[in-house]
Each structure stands twice: as structure tokens, then as C-alpha cells.
């Protein structure tokens, strides 16, 4: 299962907009495998970063599939972003 989680979540997606969402809305963006479902993405994030996810939104862009993860209020997106290598 560990290998599967690392194949679903490829890396953090960092832009000015994503940094603003992290500070204001407690969200992070990740580039994910294009075959991954929202439920698989949620499980992978919760297992990798030991947190709880409130909502998962996905979008298809030219470079692949991007998942926007909104965390529950008791978890800080900035702390999780630090563990994910955003900073």
C-alpha cells in the first residue's frame, strides 16, 4: 500500500494562487496520477501526512491531473505543506 500511495501523489503543485489558498482557505494542491479517483487521493493524503481531509477537488490540465485538498480546521495546510516539501 505504501508504494501505491507514492504513485498516486506525485508532488506538490506550487503557484501564487495555491500559496494564497494555503494561507486563506487551508488548501494544498498536488499533481496526482491521472487514473486516481477522489477517494484514492483522499486515502493517500490522509495516510501520508496523518491528517483528515475535508474535501477533494480535481481538475485536468495540460500537465496532468491536479487535486486541490481542503483540510479540516484542526489541521494546518502550512504544516502539511512543510512536510510535503512546499517550502
PDB file of N, CA, C and O in Angstrom:
ATOM      1  N   UNK A   1       0.822  -1.205   0.000  1.00  0.00           N
ATOM      2  CA  UNK A   1       0.000   0.000   0.000  1.00  0.00           C
ATOM      3  C   UNK A   1       0.863   1.265   0.000  1.00  0.00           C
ATOM      4  O   UNK A   1       0.473   2.272  -0.591  1.00  0.00           O
ATOM      5  N   UNK A   2       2.022   1.228   0.650  1.00  0.00           N
ATOM      6  CA  UNK A   2       2.890   2.393   0.691  1.00  0.00           C
ATOM      7  C   UNK A   2       3.319   2.803  -0.704  1.00  0.00           C
ATOM      8  O   UNK A   2       3.306   3.991  -1.028  1.00  0.00           O
ATOM      9  N   UNK A   3       3.697   1.849  -1.530  1.00  0.00           N
ATOM     10  CA  UNK A   3       4.114   2.179  -2.886  1.00  0.00           C
ATOM     11  C   UNK A   3       2.960   2.774  -3.677  1.00  0.00           C
ATOM     12  O   UNK A   3       3.164   3.679  -4.486  1.00  0.00           O
ATOM     13  N   UNK A   4       1.757   2.280  -3.451  1.00  0.00           N
ATOM     14  CA  UNK A   4       0.591   2.784  -4.166  1.00  0.00           C
ATOM     15  C   UNK A   4       0.345   4.249  -3.820  1.00  0.00           C
ATOM     16  O   UNK A   4       0.046   5.050  -4.705  1.00  0.00           O
ATOM     17  N   UNK A   5       0.469   4.607  -2.544  1.00  0.00           N
ATOM     18  CA  UNK A   5       0.262   5.997  -2.130  1.00  0.00           C
ATOM     19  C   UNK A   5       1.263   6.917  -2.814  1.00  0.00           C
ATOM     20  O   UNK A   5       0.913   8.022  -3.228  1.00  0.00           O
ATOM     21  N   UNK A   6       2.504   6.466  -2.934  1.00  0.00           N
ATOM     22  CA  UNK A   6       3.518   7.306  -3.564  1.00  0.00           C
ATOM     23  C   UNK A   6       3.326   7.390  -5.066  1.00  0.00           C
ATOM     24  O   UNK A   6       3.822   8.323  -5.696  1.00  0.00           O
ATOM     25  N   UNK A   7       2.622   6.443  -5.651  1.00  0.00           N
ATOM     26  CA  UNK A   7       2.325   6.525  -7.082  1.00  0.00           C
ATOM     27  C   UNK A   7       1.117   7.398  -7.352  1.00  0.00           C
ATOM     28  O   UNK A   7       0.997   7.951  -8.446  1.00  0.00           O
ATOM     29  N   UNK A   8       0.215   7.541  -6.388  1.00  0.00           N
ATOM     30  CA  UNK A   8      -0.964   8.393  -6.565  1.00  0.00           C
ATOM     31  C   UNK A   8      -0.583   9.862  -6.438  1.00  0.00           C
ATOM     32  O   UNK A   8      -0.923  10.666  -7.307  1.00  0.00           O
ATOM     33  N   UNK A   9       0.120  10.224  -5.364  1.00  0.00           N
ATOM     34  CA  UNK A   9       0.533  11.604  -5.125  1.00  0.00           C
ATOM     35  C   UNK A   9       1.929  11.772  -5.708  1.00  0.00           C
ATOM     36  O   UNK A   9       2.890  11.218  -5.175  1.00  0.00           O
ATOM     37  N   UNK A  10       2.054  12.527  -6.793  1.00  0.00           N
ATOM     38  CA  UNK A  10       3.338  12.675  -7.454  1.00  0.00           C
ATOM     39  C   UNK A  10       4.197  13.756  -6.795  1.00  0.00           C
ATOM     40  O   UNK A  10       5.340  13.496  -6.419  1.00  0.00           O
ATOM     41  N   UNK A  11       3.648  14.980  -6.653  1.00  0.00           N
ATOM     42  CA  UNK A  11       4.369  16.058  -5.968  1.00  0.00           C
ATOM     43  C   UNK A  11       3.418  17.217  -5.721  1.00  0.00           C
ATOM     44  O   UNK A  11       2.324  17.276  -6.282  1.00  0.00           O
ATOM     45  N   UNK A  12       3.859  18.142  -4.866  1.00  0.00           N
ATOM     46  CA  UNK A  12       3.064  19.328  -4.575  1.00  0.00           C
ATOM     47  C   UNK A  12       3.090  20.268  -5.780  1.00  0.00           C
ATOM     48  O   UNK A  12       4.084  20.339  -6.503  1.00  0.00           O
ATOM     49  N   UNK A  13       2.003  20.976  -5.983  1.00  0.00           N
ATOM     50  CA  UNK A  13       1.877  21.923  -7.092  1.00  0.00           C
ATOM     51  C   UNK A  13       1.857  23.320  -6.477  1.00  0.00           C
ATOM     52  O   UNK A  13       0.892  23.685  -5.806  1.00  0.00           O
ATOM     53  N   UNK A  14       2.906  24.099  -6.700  1.00  0.00           N
ATOM     54  CA  UNK A  14       3.059  25.387  -6.030  1.00  0.00           C
ATOM     55  C   UNK A  14       2.984  26.520  -7.046  1.00  0.00           C
ATOM     56  O   UNK A  14       3.794  26.612  -7.968  1.00  0.00           O
ATOM     57  N   UNK A  15       1.985  27.383  -6.848  1.00  0.00           N
ATOM     58  CA  UNK A  15       1.836  28.614  -7.623  1.00  0.00           C
ATOM     59  C   UNK A  15       1.464  29.715  -6.643  1.00  0.00           C
ATOM     60  O   UNK A  15       1.249  29.445  -5.461  1.00  0.00           O
ATOM     61  N   UNK A  16       1.387  30.938  -7.114  1.00  0.00           N
ATOM     62  CA  UNK A  16       0.959  32.033  -6.237  1.00  0.00           C
ATOM     63  C   UNK A  16      -0.460  31.793  -5.739  1.00  0.00           C
ATOM     64  O   UNK A  16      -0.765  32.037  -4.571  1.00  0.00           O
ATOM     65  N   UNK A  17      -1.312  31.320  -6.617  1.00  0.00           N
ATOM     66  CA  UNK A  17      -2.693  31.057  -6.230  1.00  0.00           C
ATOM     67  C   UNK A  17      -2.763  29.951  -5.176  1.00  0.00           C
ATOM     68  O   UNK A  17      -3.514  30.065  -4.207  1.00  0.00           O
ATOM     69  N   UNK A  18      -1.988  28.888  -5.359  1.00  0.00           N
ATOM     70  CA  UNK A  18      -2.026  27.798  -4.386  1.00  0.00           C
ATOM     71  C   UNK A  18      -1.466  28.241  -3.030  1.00  0.00           C
ATOM     72  O   UNK A  18      -1.945  27.792  -1.989  1.00  0.00           O
ATOM     73  N   UNK A  19      -0.459  29.117  -3.034  1.00  0.00           N
ATOM     74  CA  UNK A  19       0.077  29.634  -1.772  1.00  0.00           C
ATOM     75  C   UNK A  19      -0.960  30.507  -1.066  1.00  0.00           C
ATOM     76  O   UNK A  19      -1.075  30.468   0.159  1.00  0.00           O
ATOM     77  N   UNK A  20      -1.708  31.288  -1.830  1.00  0.00           N
ATOM     78  CA  UNK A  20      -2.775  32.118  -1.246  1.00  0.00           C
ATOM     79  C   UNK A  20      -3.875  31.241  -0.663  1.00  0.00           C
ATOM     80  O   UNK A  20      -4.374  31.517   0.428  1.00  0.00           O
ATOM     81  N   UNK A  21      -4.262  30.173  -1.388  1.00  0.00           N
ATOM     82  CA  UNK A  21      -5.279  29.252  -0.879  1.00  0.00           C
ATOM     83  C   UNK A  21      -4.806  28.543   0.380  1.00  0.00           C
ATOM     84  O   UNK A  21      -5.606  28.262   1.272  1.00  0.00           O
ATOM     85  N   UNK A  22      -3.516  28.253   0.459  1.00  0.00           N
ATOM     86  CA  UNK A  22      -2.976  27.590   1.636  1.00  0.00           C
ATOM     87  C   UNK A  22      -3.147  28.487   2.863  1.00  0.00           C
ATOM     88  O   UNK A  22      -3.542  28.014   3.928  1.00  0.00           O
ATOM     89  N   UNK A  23      -2.855  29.763   2.718  1.00  0.00           N
ATOM     90  CA  UNK A  23      -2.940  30.690   3.843  1.00  0.00           C
ATOM     91  C   UNK A  23      -4.376  31.036   4.213  1.00  0.00           C
ATOM     92  O   UNK A  23      -4.715  31.082   5.395  1.00  0.00           O
ATOM     93  N   UNK A  24      -5.215  31.278   3.226  1.00  0.00           N
ATOM     94  CA  UNK A  24      -6.562  31.782   3.493  1.00  0.00           C
ATOM     95  C   UNK A  24      -7.634  30.698   3.650  1.00  0.00           C
ATOM     96  O   UNK A  24      -8.568  30.856   4.436  1.00  0.00           O
ATOM     97  N   UNK A  25      -7.496  29.592   2.897  1.00  0.00           N
ATOM     98  CA  UNK A  25      -8.573  28.601   2.862  1.00  0.00           C
ATOM     99  C   UNK A  25      -8.158  27.222   3.357  1.00  0.00           C
ATOM    100  O   UNK A  25      -8.949  26.281   3.293  1.00  0.00           O
ATOM    101  N   UNK A  26      -6.918  27.084   3.854  1.00  0.00           N
ATOM    102  CA  UNK A  26      -6.438  25.806   4.390  1.00  0.00           C
ATOM    103  C   UNK A  26      -6.452  24.705   3.319  1.00  0.00           C
ATOM    104  O   UNK A  26      -6.913  23.591   3.568  1.00  0.00           O
ATOM    105  N   UNK A  27      -5.931  25.039   2.108  1.00  0.00           N
ATOM    106  CA  UNK A  27      -5.908  24.103   0.982  1.00  0.00           C
ATOM    107  C   UNK A  27      -4.490  23.932   0.459  1.00  0.00           C
ATOM    108  O   UNK A  27      -3.654  24.829   0.572  1.00  0.00           O
ATOM    109  N   UNK A  28      -4.237  22.762  -0.113  1.00  0.00           N
ATOM    110  CA  UNK A  28      -2.988  22.483  -0.830  1.00  0.00           C
ATOM    111  C   UNK A  28      -3.328  21.838  -2.164  1.00  0.00           C
ATOM    112  O   UNK A  28      -4.378  21.212  -2.311  1.00  0.00           O
ATOM    113  N   UNK A  29      -2.434  21.994  -3.137  1.00  0.00           N
ATOM    114  CA  UNK A  29      -2.618  21.357  -4.440  1.00  0.00           C
ATOM    115  C   UNK A  29      -1.485  20.375  -4.692  1.00  0.00           C
ATOM    116  O   UNK A  29      -0.329  20.632  -4.357  1.00  0.00           O
ATOM    117  N   UNK A  30      -1.847  19.236  -5.294  1.00  0.00           N
ATOM    118  CA  UNK A  30      -0.883  18.193  -5.624  1.00  0.00           C
ATOM    119  C   UNK A  30      -1.117  17.727  -7.052  1.00  0.00           C
ATOM    120  O   UNK A  30      -2.257  17.665  -7.514  1.00  0.00           O
ATOM    121  N   UNK A  31      -0.035  17.400  -7.750  1.00  0.00           N
ATOM    122  CA  UNK A  31      -0.138  16.722  -9.041  1.00  0.00           C
ATOM    123  C   UNK A  31      -0.296  15.247  -8.706  1.00  0.00           C
ATOM    124  O   UNK A  31       0.501  14.683  -7.957  1.00  0.00           O
ATOM    125  N   UNK A  32      -1.334  14.624  -9.269  1.00  0.00           N
ATOM    126  CA  UNK A  32      -1.642  13.236  -8.955  1.00  0.00           C
ATOM    127  C   UNK A  32      -1.697  12.402 -10.236  1.00  0.00           C
ATOM    128  O   UNK A  32      -1.744  12.938 -11.343  1.00  0.00           O
ATOM    129  N   UNK A  33      -1.690  11.101 -10.063  1.00  0.00           N
ATOM    130  CA  UNK A  33      -1.824  10.180 -11.185  1.00  0.00           C
ATOM    131  C   UNK A  33      -3.178  10.422 -11.851  1.00  0.00           C
ATOM    132  O   UNK A  33      -4.191  10.559 -11.166  1.00  0.00           O
ATOM    133  N   UNK A  34      -3.198  10.473 -13.166  1.00  0.00           N
ATOM    134  CA  UNK A  34      -4.437  10.793 -13.892  1.00  0.00           C
ATOM    135  C   UNK A  34      -5.511   9.721 -13.735  1.00  0.00           C
ATOM    136  O   UNK A  34      -6.677   9.985 -14.028  1.00  0.00           O
ATOM    137  N   UNK A  35      -5.150   8.514 -13.279  1.00  0.00           N
ATOM    138  CA  UNK A  35      -6.134   7.446 -13.093  1.00  0.00           C
ATOM    139  C   UNK A  35      -6.719   7.408 -11.692  1.00  0.00           C
ATOM    140  O   UNK A  35      -7.657   6.652 -11.439  1.00  0.00           O
ATOM    141  N   UNK A  36      -6.182   8.210 -10.772  1.00  0.00           N
ATOM    142  CA  UNK A  36      -6.607   8.175  -9.367  1.00  0.00           C
ATOM    143  C   UNK A  36      -7.987   8.802  -9.198  1.00  0.00           C
ATOM    144  O   UNK A  36      -8.296   9.822  -9.814  1.00  0.00           O
ATOM    145  N   UNK A  37      -8.810   8.181  -8.356  1.00  0.00           N
ATOM    146  CA  UNK A  37     -10.126   8.732  -8.028  1.00  0.00           C
ATOM    147  C   UNK A  37     -10.005   9.641  -6.816  1.00  0.00           C
ATOM    148  O   UNK A  37      -8.971   9.665  -6.147  1.00  0.00           O
ATOM    149  N   UNK A  38     -11.064  10.389  -6.538  1.00  0.00           N
ATOM    150  CA  UNK A  38     -11.056  11.288  -5.377  1.00  0.00           C
ATOM    151  C   UNK A  38     -10.895  10.516  -4.075  1.00  0.00           C
ATOM    152  O   UNK A  38     -10.187  10.964  -3.173  1.00  0.00           O
ATOM    153  N   UNK A  39     -11.542   9.366  -3.968  1.00  0.00           N
ATOM    154  CA  UNK A  39     -11.439   8.552  -2.756  1.00  0.00           C
ATOM    155  C   UNK A  39     -10.013   8.039  -2.561  1.00  0.00           C
ATOM    156  O   UNK A  39      -9.509   8.035  -1.439  1.00  0.00           O
ATOM    157  N   UNK A  40      -9.363   7.609  -3.633  1.00  0.00           N
ATOM    158  CA  UNK A  40      -7.978   7.135  -3.536  1.00  0.00           C
ATOM    159  C   UNK A  40      -7.035   8.270  -3.147  1.00  0.00           C
ATOM    160  O   UNK A  40      -6.111   8.075  -2.357  1.00  0.00           O
ATOM    161  N   UNK A  41      -7.274   9.458  -3.705  1.00  0.00           N
ATOM    162  CA  UNK A  41      -6.451  10.618  -3.369  1.00  0.00           C
ATOM    163  C   UNK A  41      -6.631  10.970  -1.895  1.00  0.00           C
ATOM    164  O   UNK A  41      -5.651  11.243  -1.201  1.00  0.00           O
ATOM    165  N   UNK A  42      -7.867  10.968  -1.413  1.00  0.00           N
ATOM    166  CA  UNK A  42      -8.149  11.271  -0.006  1.00  0.00           C
ATOM    167  C   UNK A  42      -7.414  10.293   0.918  1.00  0.00           C
ATOM    168  O   UNK A  42      -6.767  10.714   1.877  1.00  0.00           O
ATOM    169  N   UNK A  43      -7.514   8.996   0.631  1.00  0.00           N
ATOM    170  CA  UNK A  43      -6.852   7.986   1.462  1.00  0.00           C
ATOM    171  C   UNK A  43      -5.336   8.158   1.441  1.00  0.00           C
ATOM    172  O   UNK A  43      -4.679   8.034   2.474  1.00  0.00           O
ATOM    173  N   UNK A  44      -4.785   8.442   0.268  1.00  0.00           N
ATOM    174  CA  UNK A  44      -3.331   8.599   0.147  1.00  0.00           C
ATOM    175  C   UNK A  44      -2.837   9.800   0.948  1.00  0.00           C
ATOM    176  O   UNK A  44      -1.825   9.700   1.642  1.00  0.00           O
ATOM    177  N   UNK A  45      -3.532  10.931   0.864  1.00  0.00           N
ATOM    178  CA  UNK A  45      -3.147  12.132   1.612  1.00  0.00           C
ATOM    179  C   UNK A  45      -3.261  11.883   3.112  1.00  0.00           C
ATOM    180  O   UNK A  45      -2.358  12.231   3.873  1.00  0.00           O
ATOM    181  N   UNK A  46      -4.374  11.279   3.537  1.00  0.00           N
ATOM    182  CA  UNK A  46      -4.568  11.028   4.967  1.00  0.00           C
ATOM    183  C   UNK A  46      -3.519  10.063   5.511  1.00  0.00           C
ATOM    184  O   UNK A  46      -3.058  10.237   6.639  1.00  0.00           O
ATOM    185  N   UNK A  47      -3.134   9.056   4.740  1.00  0.00           N
ATOM    186  CA  UNK A  47      -2.128   8.098   5.195  1.00  0.00           C
ATOM    187  C   UNK A  47      -0.720   8.694   5.170  1.00  0.00           C
ATOM    188  O   UNK A  47       0.058   8.466   6.095  1.00  0.00           O
ATOM    189  N   UNK A  48      -0.386   9.445   4.138  1.00  0.00           N
ATOM    190  CA  UNK A  48       0.963  10.000   4.022  1.00  0.00           C
ATOM    191  C   UNK A  48       1.245  11.081   5.059  1.00  0.00           C
ATOM    192  O   UNK A  48       2.330  11.115   5.639  1.00  0.00           O
ATOM    193  N   UNK A  49       0.281  11.958   5.296  1.00  0.00           N
ATOM    194  CA  UNK A  49       0.516  13.132   6.137  1.00  0.00           C
ATOM    195  C   UNK A  49      -0.209  13.066   7.486  1.00  0.00           C
ATOM    196  O   UNK A  49      -0.165  14.033   8.246  1.00  0.00           O
ATOM    197  N   UNK A  50      -0.865  11.962   7.795  1.00  0.00           N
ATOM    198  CA  UNK A  50      -1.532  11.746   9.087  1.00  0.00           C
ATOM    199  C   UNK A  50      -2.434  12.927   9.448  1.00  0.00           C
ATOM    200  O   UNK A  50      -2.254  13.578  10.478  1.00  0.00           O
ATOM    201  N   UNK A  51      -3.400  13.183   8.581  1.00  0.00           N
ATOM    202  CA  UNK A  51      -4.334  14.289   8.766  1.00  0.00           C
ATOM    203  C   UNK A  51      -5.718  13.838   8.295  1.00  0.00           C
ATOM    204  O   UNK A  51      -5.893  12.704   7.850  1.00  0.00           O
ATOM    205  N   UNK A  52      -6.687  14.731   8.397  1.00  0.00           N
ATOM    206  CA  UNK A  52      -8.037  14.456   7.917  1.00  0.00           C
ATOM    207  C   UNK A  52      -8.365  15.461   6.818  1.00  0.00           C
ATOM    208  O   UNK A  52      -8.107  16.657   6.953  1.00  0.00           O
ATOM    209  N   UNK A  53      -8.935  14.957   5.731  1.00  0.00           N
ATOM    210  CA  UNK A  53      -9.280  15.772   4.564  1.00  0.00           C
ATOM    211  C   UNK A  53     -10.768  16.097   4.610  1.00  0.00           C
ATOM    212  O   UNK A  53     -11.595  15.216   4.845  1.00  0.00           O
ATOM    213  N   UNK A  54     -11.101  17.359   4.386  1.00  0.00           N
ATOM    214  CA  UNK A  54     -12.493  17.772   4.349  1.00  0.00           C
ATOM    215  C   UNK A  54     -13.082  17.593   2.951  1.00  0.00           C
ATOM    216  O   UNK A  54     -14.231  17.174   2.807  1.00  0.00           O
ATOM    217  N   UNK A  55     -12.286  17.913   1.912  1.00  0.00           N
ATOM    218  CA  UNK A  55     -12.826  17.877   0.550  1.00  0.00           C
ATOM    219  C   UNK A  55     -11.695  17.709  -0.455  1.00  0.00           C
ATOM    220  O   UNK A  55     -10.583  18.194  -0.242  1.00  0.00           O
ATOM    221  N   UNK A  56     -11.993  17.014  -1.556  1.00  0.00           N
ATOM    222  CA  UNK A  56     -11.036  16.835  -2.649  1.00  0.00           C
ATOM    223  C   UNK A  56     -11.695  17.294  -3.942  1.00  0.00           C
ATOM    224  O   UNK A  56     -12.767  16.813  -4.308  1.00  0.00           O
ATOM    225  N   UNK A  57     -11.044  18.227  -4.629  1.00  0.00           N
ATOM    226  CA  UNK A  57     -11.474  18.661  -5.958  1.00  0.00           C
ATOM    227  C   UNK A  57     -10.360  18.320  -6.930  1.00  0.00           C
ATOM    228  O   UNK A  57      -9.183  18.432  -6.590  1.00  0.00           O
ATOM    229  N   UNK A  58     -10.721  17.903  -8.138  1.00  0.00           N
ATOM    230  CA  UNK A  58      -9.711  17.582  -9.143  1.00  0.00           C
ATOM    231  C   UNK A  58      -9.986  18.364 -10.418  1.00  0.00           C
ATOM    232  O   UNK A  58     -11.119  18.740 -10.719  1.00  0.00           O
ATOM    233  N   UNK A  59      -8.906  18.595 -11.154  1.00  0.00           N
ATOM    234  CA  UNK A  59      -9.041  19.236 -12.471  1.00  0.00           C
ATOM    235  C   UNK A  59      -7.971  18.661 -13.377  1.00  0.00           C
ATOM    236  O   UNK A  59      -6.874  18.310 -12.942  1.00  0.00           O
ATOM    237  N   UNK A  60      -8.323  18.575 -14.645  1.00  0.00           N
ATOM    238  CA  UNK A  60      -7.402  18.082 -15.662  1.00  0.00           C
ATOM    239  C   UNK A  60      -6.821  19.292 -16.380  1.00  0.00           C
ATOM    240  O   UNK A  60      -7.556  20.129 -16.903  1.00  0.00           O
ATOM    241  N   UNK A  61      -5.502  19.374 -16.398  1.00  0.00           N
ATOM    242  CA  UNK A  61      -4.815  20.454 -17.096  1.00  0.00           C
ATOM    243  C   UNK A  61      -3.829  19.827 -18.081  1.00  0.00           C
ATOM    244  O   UNK A  61      -3.698  18.604 -18.145  1.00  0.00           O
ATOM    245  N   UNK A  62      -3.151  20.655 -18.832  1.00  0.00           N
ATOM    246  CA  UNK A  62      -2.240  20.162 -19.853  1.00  0.00           C
ATOM    247  C   UNK A  62      -1.151  19.260 -19.271  1.00  0.00           C
ATOM    248  O   UNK A  62      -0.769  18.270 -19.895  1.00  0.00           O
ATOM    249  N   UNK A  63      -0.652  19.596 -18.082  1.00  0.00           N
ATOM    250  CA  UNK A  63       0.438  18.820 -17.490  1.00  0.00           C
ATOM    251  C   UNK A  63      -0.033  17.567 -16.751  1.00  0.00           C
ATOM    252  O   UNK A  63       0.796  16.763 -16.325  1.00  0.00           O
ATOM    253  N   UNK A  64      -1.346  17.382 -16.590  1.00  0.00           N
ATOM    254  CA  UNK A  64      -1.860  16.191 -15.917  1.00  0.00           C
ATOM    255  C   UNK A  64      -3.065  16.513 -15.056  1.00  0.00           C
ATOM    256  O   UNK A  64      -3.846  17.412 -15.368  1.00  0.00           O
ATOM    257  N   UNK A  65      -3.206  15.775 -13.976  1.00  0.00           N
ATOM    258  CA  UNK A  65      -4.345  15.939 -13.083  1.00  0.00           C
ATOM    259  C   UNK A  65      -3.871  16.596 -11.792  1.00  0.00           C
ATOM    260  O   UNK A  65      -2.887  16.167 -11.189  1.00  0.00           O
ATOM    261  N   UNK A  66      -4.585  17.645 -11.374  1.00  0.00           N
ATOM    262  CA  UNK A  66      -4.239  18.362 -10.158  1.00  0.00           C
ATOM    263  C   UNK A  66      -5.383  18.215  -9.160  1.00  0.00           C
ATOM    264  O   UNK A  66      -6.548  18.426  -9.498  1.00  0.00           O
ATOM    265  N   UNK A  67      -5.040  17.851  -7.931  1.00  0.00           N
ATOM    266  CA  UNK A  67      -6.019  17.702  -6.863  1.00  0.00           C
ATOM    267  C   UNK A  67      -5.851  18.850  -5.878  1.00  0.00           C
ATOM    268  O   UNK A  67      -4.746  19.116  -5.403  1.00  0.00           O
ATOM    269  N   UNK A  68      -6.954  19.528  -5.574  1.00  0.00           N
ATOM    270  CA  UNK A  68      -6.964  20.557  -4.548  1.00  0.00           C
ATOM    271  C   UNK A  68      -7.563  19.934  -3.303  1.00  0.00           C
ATOM    272  O   UNK A  68      -8.705  19.474  -3.317  1.00  0.00           O
ATOM    273  N   UNK A  69      -6.790  19.919  -2.225  1.00  0.00           N
ATOM    274  CA  UNK A  69      -7.177  19.258  -0.989  1.00  0.00           C
ATOM    275  C   UNK A  69      -7.491  20.313   0.055  1.00  0.00           C
ATOM    276  O   UNK A  69      -6.644  21.145   0.377  1.00  0.00           O
ATOM    277  N   UNK A  70      -8.710  20.281   0.586  1.00  0.00           N
ATOM    278  CA  UNK A  70      -9.088  21.158   1.701  1.00  0.00           C
ATOM    279  C   UNK A  70      -9.035  20.321   2.968  1.00  0.00           C
ATOM    280  O   UNK A  70      -9.681  19.278   3.066  1.00  0.00           O
ATOM    281  N   UNK A  71      -8.258  20.791   3.939  1.00  0.00           N
ATOM    282  CA  UNK A  71      -8.084  20.068   5.188  1.00  0.00           C
ATOM    283  C   UNK A  71      -9.095  20.524   6.225  1.00  0.00           C
ATOM    284  O   UNK A  71      -9.605  21.642   6.154  1.00  0.00           O
ATOM    285  N   UNK A  72      -9.383  19.661   7.184  1.00  0.00           N
ATOM    286  CA  UNK A  72     -10.268  20.024   8.278  1.00  0.00           C
ATOM    287  C   UNK A  72      -9.619  21.122   9.112  1.00  0.00           C
ATOM    288  O   UNK A  72      -8.393  21.234   9.132  1.00  0.00           O
ATOM    289  N   UNK A  73     -10.421  21.936   9.803  1.00  0.00           N
ATOM    290  CA  UNK A  73      -9.872  23.101  10.529  1.00  0.00           C
ATOM    291  C   UNK A  73      -8.812  22.765  11.579  1.00  0.00           C
ATOM    292  O   UNK A  73      -7.955  23.597  11.875  1.00  0.00           O
ATOM    293  N   UNK A  74      -8.859  21.573  12.138  1.00  0.00           N
ATOM    294  CA  UNK A  74      -7.876  21.234  13.174  1.00  0.00           C
ATOM    295  C   UNK A  74      -6.491  20.914  12.606  1.00  0.00           C
ATOM    296  O   UNK A  74      -5.543  20.747  13.373  1.00  0.00           O
ATOM    297  N   UNK A  75      -6.355  20.826  11.284  1.00  0.00           N
ATOM    298  CA  UNK A  75      -5.070  20.566  10.629  1.00  0.00           C
ATOM    299  C   UNK A  75      -4.673  21.774   9.804  1.00  0.00           C
ATOM    300  O   UNK A  75      -5.494  22.332   9.076  1.00  0.00           O
ATOM    301  N   UNK A  76      -3.418  22.178   9.916  1.00  0.00           N
ATOM    302  CA  UNK A  76      -2.913  23.349   9.209  1.00  0.00           C
ATOM    303  C   UNK A  76      -2.296  22.945   7.871  1.00  0.00           C
ATOM    304  O   UNK A  76      -1.424  22.078   7.819  1.00  0.00           O
ATOM    305  N   UNK A  77      -2.748  23.573   6.803  1.00  0.00           N
ATOM    306  CA  UNK A  77      -2.193  23.306   5.478  1.00  0.00           C
ATOM    307  C   UNK A  77      -0.731  23.736   5.412  1.00  0.00           C
ATOM    308  O   UNK A  77       0.049  23.143   4.667  1.00  0.00           O
ATOM    309  N   UNK A  78      -0.353  24.744   6.169  1.00  0.00           N
ATOM    310  CA  UNK A  78       1.047  25.186   6.186  1.00  0.00           C
ATOM    311  C   UNK A  78       1.949  24.124   6.795  1.00  0.00           C
ATOM    312  O   UNK A  78       3.046  23.891   6.288  1.00  0.00           O
ATOM    313  N   UNK A  79       1.510  23.469   7.881  1.00  0.00           N
ATOM    314  CA  UNK A  79       2.302  22.406   8.495  1.00  0.00           C
ATOM    315  C   UNK A  79       2.423  21.212   7.532  1.00  0.00           C
ATOM    316  O   UNK A  79       3.504  20.647   7.365  1.00  0.00           O
ATOM    317  N   UNK A  80       1.322  20.849   6.918  1.00  0.00           N
ATOM    318  CA  UNK A  80       1.324  19.725   5.983  1.00  0.00           C
ATOM    319  C   UNK A  80       2.157  20.079   4.752  1.00  0.00           C
ATOM    320  O   UNK A  80       2.868  19.227   4.221  1.00  0.00           O
ATOM    321  N   UNK A  81       2.074  21.326   4.296  1.00  0.00           N
ATOM    322  CA  UNK A  81       2.878  21.772   3.170  1.00  0.00           C
ATOM    323  C   UNK A  81       4.367  21.701   3.461  1.00  0.00           C
ATOM    324  O   UNK A  81       5.162  21.384   2.576  1.00  0.00           O
ATOM    325  N   UNK A  82       4.742  21.992   4.683  1.00  0.00           N
ATOM    326  CA  UNK A  82       6.143  21.873   5.077  1.00  0.00           C
ATOM    327  C   UNK A  82       6.599  20.426   4.984  1.00  0.00           C
ATOM    328  O   UNK A  82       7.699  20.154   4.503  1.00  0.00           O
ATOM    329  N   UNK A  83       5.770  19.498   5.439  1.00  0.00           N
ATOM    330  CA  UNK A  83       6.103  18.069   5.349  1.00  0.00           C
ATOM    331  C   UNK A  83       6.115  17.584   3.904  1.00  0.00           C
ATOM    332  O   UNK A  83       6.846  16.656   3.558  1.00  0.00           O
ATOM    333  N   UNK A  84       5.289  18.227   3.051  1.00  0.00           N
ATOM    334  CA  UNK A  84       5.194  17.808   1.651  1.00  0.00           C
ATOM    335  C   UNK A  84       6.317  18.414   0.798  1.00  0.00           C
ATOM    336  O   UNK A  84       6.486  18.035  -0.361  1.00  0.00           O
ATOM    337  N   UNK A  85       7.078  19.343   1.364  1.00  0.00           N
ATOM    338  CA  UNK A  85       8.179  19.934   0.622  1.00  0.00           C
ATOM    339  C   UNK A  85       7.814  21.170  -0.166  1.00  0.00           C
ATOM    340  O   UNK A  85       8.494  21.503  -1.136  1.00  0.00           O
ATOM    341  N   UNK A  86       6.755  21.860   0.227  1.00  0.00           N
ATOM    342  CA  UNK A  86       6.339  23.075  -0.473  1.00  0.00           C
ATOM    343  C   UNK A  86       7.326  24.206  -0.205  1.00  0.00           C
ATOM    344  O   UNK A  86       7.615  25.004  -1.096  1.00  0.00           O
ATOM    345  N   UNK A  87       7.842  24.275   1.012  1.00  0.00           N
ATOM    346  CA  UNK A  87       8.762  25.377   1.393  1.00  0.00           C
ATOM    347  C   UNK A  87      10.190  24.952   1.245  1.00  0.00           C
ATOM    348  O   UNK A  87      11.099  25.736   1.516  1.00  0.00           O
TER     349      UNK A  87
END
